[in-house]
């Protein structure tokens, strides 16, 4: 039994660490994308650096992809373990009295976010890989802004992005504080972590939605 508990704790800590890593990436990704609202040249400069820097391309990018895959695979594993541990039904148990709706449905919002990441890869990452390593096209440091804005001409794609980021906000409202508590922040700093988590969970997805709508309406 103790071995099961230890392995369960280890999985939760690993899940939390991958979540914190992805939270940092999401913030960095938002900062770069938001620069497109301020200046096309600034966005091109950021994107050119990220797209041509060997450290980013051949070390950080593979780590990021591994982190995304690991986080979602671990999420499915934890959900399966939790369900198997609840095989014995308790008459007195009321799920909605002991946890929030979001905490009980993280797996479903996670699946939708995973689907969104697939769309995001299809829109941006795969064309970038094809540009550099399949067609071997010459690098144009000023191409990034136009390529990004082109994706936001389609109202259906913009709507999908907005819906995905609303679900991401719901996912983060529980996941942010939960991740930090899993790695030992369940102490006097918990109230501050929860406040920061709520602000992050609302402002960052809202910022991404603003970026998409900004470029869509500017393209009309």
C-alpha positions in Angstrom: 0.0 0.0 0.0 2.8 2.4 0.9 4.5 1.7 -2.5 1.2 2.6 -4.2 1.0 5.9 -2.2 4.6 6.7 -3.0 4.2 6.1 -6.7 1.0 8.1 -6.7 2.7 11.0 -5.1 5.7 10.7 -7.5 3.3 10.9 -10.4 1.5 14.0 -9.0 4.8 15.7 -8.5 6.0 14.9 -12.0 2.7 16.1 -13.4 3.0 19.3 -11.4 6.6 20.0 -12.5 5.6 19.5 -16.2 2.7 21.9 -15.6 4.9 24.6 -14.1 7.3 24.2 -17.0 4.4 24.6 -19.5 3.1 27.6 -17.5 6.5 29.4 -18.0 6.5 28.5 -21.7 2.9 29.8 -22.1 4.0 33.1 -20.5 7.0 33.4 -22.8 4.8 32.5 -25.8 2.2 35.1 -24.8 4.9 37.9 -24.5 6.2 37.1 -28.1 2.7 36.9 -29.6 1.6 40.1 -27.8 4.5 42.0 -29.4 2.6 41.5 -32.7 0.0 43.9 -31.4 2.6 46.5 -30.6 4.9 46.3 -33.7 5.3 44.0 -36.7 9.0 44.6 -36.6 9.3 43.7 -33.0 7.3 40.5 -33.5 9.5 39.6 -36.5 12.6 40.2 -34.5 11.5 38.0 -31.6 10.3 35.3 -34.0 13.4 35.3 -36.1 15.5 34.9 -33.0 13.4 32.0 -31.7 13.2 30.4 -35.1 17.0 30.5 -35.9 18.7 30.2 -32.5 20.2 26.7 -32.3 19.7 26.5 -28.5 16.0 27.2 -29.0 15.6 24.9 -32.0 17.5 21.9 -31.1 17.4 21.8 -27.3 14.5 23.9 -25.9 12.0 22.9 -28.6 12.5 19.2 -28.2 12.2 19.6 -24.4 9.0 21.6 -24.9 7.5 18.9 -27.1 8.5 16.2 -24.6 7.0 18.4 -21.8 3.6 18.7 -23.6 3.4 15.0 -24.4 4.5 14.0 -20.9 2.0 16.3 -19.2 -1.0 15.0 -21.1 0.1 11.3 -20.9 0.6 11.7 -17.2 -2.8 13.4 -16.9 -4.5 10.4 -18.6 -2.5 8.0 -16.3 -3.5 9.8 -13.2 -7.1 9.9 -14.3 -7.1 6.2 -14.9 -5.5 5.5 -11.5 -8.0 7.8 -9.8 -10.9 6.0 -11.4 -9.6 2.6 -10.5 -9.1 3.8 -6.9 -12.8 4.8 -6.8 -14.2 1.4 -7.7 -15.6 1.1 -4.2 -18.6 3.5 -4.2 -19.4 5.4 -1.0 -23.0 6.1 -0.3 -22.2 9.3 1.6 -19.8 10.7 -1.1 -20.9 13.8 -2.9 -18.3 14.8 -5.5 -19.7 18.3 -6.0 -19.5 19.0 -2.2 -15.8 18.0 -1.9 -14.3 19.5 -5.1 -15.0 22.0 -7.8 -16.6 21.1 -11.2 -13.3 22.0 -12.9 -11.2 19.8 -10.6 -13.4 16.8 -11.4 -13.3 17.5 -15.2 -9.7 18.4 -15.8 -9.3 15.5 -18.1 -12.0 16.7 -20.5 -10.7 20.3 -20.7 -7.3 18.8 -21.2 -8.5 16.8 -24.2 -9.9 19.9 -25.8 -6.7 21.8 -25.2 -4.7 18.9 -26.6 -6.9 19.1 -29.8 -6.2 22.9 -29.9 -2.5 22.2 -29.7 -2.9 19.9 -32.6 -4.5 22.8 -34.6 -1.8 25.2 -33.4 0.9 22.8 -34.6 -0.9 22.4 -37.9 -1.1 26.2 -38.3 2.4 27.2 -37.2 4.9 24.5 -36.3 4.5 22.1 -39.2 4.7 24.9 -41.8 7.8 26.2 -40.1 9.4 22.8 -40.1 8.5 22.4 -43.8 9.9 25.9 -44.6 13.2 25.2 -43.0 13.9 21.5 -43.3 11.7 20.2 -46.2 11.7 22.9 -48.8 15.0 24.5 -47.5 13.6 28.0 -48.3 15.9 31.0 -47.6 15.3 32.7 -44.3 13.4 35.9 -44.5 13.5 37.7 -41.1 10.4 39.7 -42.0 8.1 36.9 -42.9 6.8 35.9 -39.5 4.2 38.7 -38.9 2.5 38.2 -42.3 2.4 34.4 -41.8 0.8 34.8 -38.4 -1.8 37.4 -39.4 -2.8 35.3 -42.3 -4.0 32.6 -40.0 -6.4 35.0 -38.3 -8.3 36.0 -41.4 -10.6 33.0 -41.0 -13.5 33.7 -38.4 -14.0 29.9 -37.8 -10.3 29.5 -36.8 -10.5 32.6 -34.6 -13.6 31.3 -32.9 -11.9 27.9 -32.2 -8.9 29.7 -30.8 -11.1 31.8 -28.5 -13.1 28.8 -27.3 -9.9 26.8 -26.6 -8.5 29.7 -24.5 -11.6 29.9 -22.5 -11.3 26.2 -21.7 -7.6 26.8 -21.0 -8.6 29.5 -18.5 -10.9 27.0 -16.7 -8.2 24.4 -16.8 -5.6 26.8 -15.3 -8.0 28.0 -12.6 -7.6 24.7 -10.9 -4.3 23.5 -12.3 -2.1 26.5 -11.4 -2.5 26.3 -7.6 -2.8 22.5 -7.6 0.6 22.2 -9.4 2.4 24.4 -6.8 0.7 22.7 -3.9 1.9 19.3 -5.3 5.5 20.5 -5.1 5.3 21.8 -1.6 3.6 25.2 -1.7 0.7 24.1 0.5 1.8 26.4 3.4 1.7 30.1 4.3 2.3 31.1 0.7 -0.8 29.2 -0.5 -3.2 32.2 -0.5 -0.7 34.3 -2.5 -0.2 31.4 -5.0 -3.9 31.1 -5.4 -4.3 34.8 -6.1 -1.4 34.7 -8.6 -2.9 31.6 -10.2 -6.3 33.2 -10.7 -4.8 36.3 -12.2 -2.6 34.1 -14.5 -5.5 31.8 -15.5 -7.7 34.7 -16.5 -5.3 37.3 -17.9 -3.0 35.1 -20.1 -5.9 33.3 -22.0 -7.7 36.6 -22.2 -4.6 38.1 -23.7 -4.4 35.4 -26.4 -8.0 35.9 -27.2 -7.4 39.7 -27.6 -4.5 39.0 -29.9 -6.6 36.8 -32.2 -9.5 39.2 -32.3 -7.2 42.2 -32.8 -5.6 40.7 -35.9 -9.0 39.4 -37.2 -10.7 42.8 -37.0 -7.6 44.5 -38.4 -7.8 42.2 -41.4 -11.4 43.1 -42.3 
